[in-house]
Amino acid sequence: MINKRLLIKHLLAHNDENSFYDKKRKVDISHKEGKAKFLKHICALSNSNPKNNSFIVIGIEDEDNNIIGVDFFDDSKIQNLINAYLNHPPIVQYENIPFPHLPEDKVVGLVTIRPTAKLTSLRKNIWKYYGGSVFFRDGSMSMPKVFDIKIEDVNSKIVAAIEKHAQNNIEHTLNRVFHFMETRKDYGAQYKVFKEYFVVCWSGQKKIIKNQVFFSRVDIELINEQVRLFFSTLDEVSINYNENSFKIIEYVNLGLQGTNKYFPLEETLITFEDNAHYTIETKLLFEAPQYDIKVLHHIYNANNAILEKLKKGQNLRKREQIDLKNLPATYVICYLNLFHEAINKLNEAKPYLKQYNPEIYSLYKESQRILRKVKYN
């Protein structure tokens, strides 16, 4: 089993960006340009590596390979995006890899592109790239090719050697378990061994709501691969496990004018097998709450008025400051109730919320995460 943190270290230490590996400071697929560039790199790496895995490492300074990290990104539906825009789409996996020196809310993103041995191309237009476009890696660049080209295998031996040197061992596993138990001891850190091989560590602040146990500030890691499976400082999560599986159900707190309630968002089921393999299955559980249209029109217009005041740098009244905290969630509710422009307003608010208050900006990011999950389903 590959230790993903070791894999990243080997990629950074032994290779500059090339035809099987790319590094990014960050990736943003919340808008068309960022989505198009991400798809271009996936297409190019897939075409340039017909018989071996290729990788994108996210959260790295380009000049000096400094590991700065990015926010935890749990968009389990990223494959849906790949399938929607690419012909002969590769299998793409996004994983969050913790590093000891990073803050607890930061990880390194690892995108693994698995080969298809078929020519991958854009299925339809996106941003400035046309449907039918084909991309390949030219050194460290993803370049378009407008002619027929033979796919050659030039990297499989190199990548096989890198993955071999990144294999996990008992020392790496124990060190990470001890580190997790120590750093998360204030949040009830626990661990369990599945099938005499897999180790899962988790922690969270326990609370009981209407006889149901929830956890907040949840951190869950699959230690063998040094992959963070879940992290959130905001959500409420239920955790259940038996000898063969570990199940997480994530809830979101939504509502209007003090009538919030918890809605199940997504279920993640990790099943461990006897042959040292495991599977992760996710299922969207969310059903959008529906509200009176007249009430939503009033709230939507009030949000827009607050946003305009933020743009102009005007002071907010006390009531408006309270409404601002709810602004990301209420824009989400409006969008889910067919106020289609609400998502544009939410995106428009991003820089002003980020400048105004870190707590409100974290609520904005949470709202965007909910929308991503719902959209790609």
Secondary structure, 3 states (H helix, E strand, C coil): CECHHHHHHHHHHHCCCECCEEEECCCCCCCHHHHHHHHHHHHHHHHHCCCCCEEEEECECCCCCCECCEECCCCCCHHHHHHHHEECCCEEEEEEECCCCCCCCEEEEEEEEECCCCCCEECCCECCECCCCEEEEECCEEEEECCCCCCCCCCHHHHHHHHHHCECCHHHHHHHHHHHHHHCHHHCCEEEEECCCEEEEEEEEEEEECCEEEEEEEEEEEHHHCEEEEEECCCEEEEEECCCEEEEEEEEEECCCCCCEEEEEEEEEEEECCCCCEEEEEEECCCCCCCCHHHHHHHHHHHHHHHHHHHCCCCCCHHHHHHHHHHHHHHHHHHHCCCCCHHHHHHHHHHHHHHHCHHHHHHHHHHHHHHHHHHHC
